Amino acid sequence: MWLGVVAARPYKAARAMKLSDDRLESRVEKLKIENQQDSVDIEMAHKPAGIQLAARKLGYVAKGESYLEIGEH
């Protein structure tokens, strides 16, 4: 029995490391996707259309426009 426990240790350790690696790889992939989206957002922020979109999200309106708020019924 003792030999079986000792012989299984490297396999258990390898399995734990693989699970840890899988979690890390998943996290890296998620961060890569977030980074790509952030890069797109940064590029857009340097263009007039992107600036206008960001301003509208903050509640700004362009000259000659009126702010219209529609309440819930």
C-alpha positions as CSV (number, residue, x, y, z in Angstrom):
1,M,0.0,0.0,0.0
2,W,2.8,2.4,0.9
3,L,4.4,1.9,-2.5
4,G,1.1,2.8,-4.2
5,V,0.8,6.0,-2.3
6,V,4.4,7.0,-3.0
7,A,4.1,6.0,-6.7
8,A,0.9,8.1,-7.1
9,R,2.4,11.3,-5.8
10,P,4.0,12.5,-9.0
11,Y,0.8,11.8,-10.9
12,K,-1.3,13.7,-8.4
13,A,1.2,16.6,-8.5
14,A,1.2,16.6,-12.3
15,R,-2.6,16.6,-12.4
16,A,-2.7,19.6,-10.0
17,M,-0.2,21.5,-12.1
18,K,-2.1,20.8,-15.3
19,L,-5.3,22.1,-13.7
20,S,-3.5,25.2,-12.6
21,D,-2.0,25.6,-16.1
22,D,-5.4,25.2,-17.7
23,R,-6.9,27.9,-15.4
24,L,-3.9,30.2,-16.2
25,E,-4.2,29.6,-19.9
26,S,-8.0,30.4,-19.7
27,R,-7.2,33.6,-17.8
28,V,-4.5,34.6,-20.4
29,E,-7.0,34.1,-23.3
30,K,-9.6,36.1,-21.5
31,L,-7.1,39.0,-20.9
32,K,-6.0,38.9,-24.6
33,I,-9.6,39.4,-25.7
34,E,-10.1,42.2,-23.2
35,N,-6.8,43.8,-24.4
36,Q,-8.0,43.6,-28.1
37,Q,-11.2,45.3,-27.1
38,D,-9.4,48.0,-25.2
39,S,-7.1,48.6,-28.2
40,V,-10.2,49.0,-30.4
41,D,-11.7,51.4,-27.9
42,I,-8.5,53.5,-27.7
43,E,-8.3,53.7,-31.5
44,M,-12.0,54.8,-31.6
45,A,-11.4,57.4,-29.0
46,H,-8.9,59.2,-31.3
47,K,-11.5,59.5,-34.1
48,P,-14.2,62.2,-34.2
49,A,-17.0,59.5,-34.3
50,G,-15.5,57.9,-31.3
51,I,-15.3,61.1,-29.4
52,Q,-18.9,61.9,-30.3
53,L,-20.1,58.4,-29.2
54,A,-18.3,58.7,-25.8
55,A,-19.7,62.2,-25.2
56,R,-23.2,61.0,-26.0
57,K,-22.8,58.1,-23.5
58,L,-22.0,60.8,-20.9
59,G,-25.2,62.7,-21.8
60,Y,-23.7,65.5,-24.0
61,V,-25.7,66.7,-27.0
62,A,-24.4,68.3,-30.2
63,K,-25.1,72.0,-31.0
64,G,-28.6,72.4,-32.3
65,E,-29.9,69.2,-30.6
66,S,-32.3,69.0,-27.7
67,Y,-32.1,66.5,-24.9
68,L,-35.1,64.3,-24.6
69,E,-35.7,62.1,-21.7
70,I,-38.3,59.4,-21.9
71,G,-39.6,58.0,-18.6
72,E,-40.8,54.6,-17.9
73,H,-44.6,53.9,-17.9
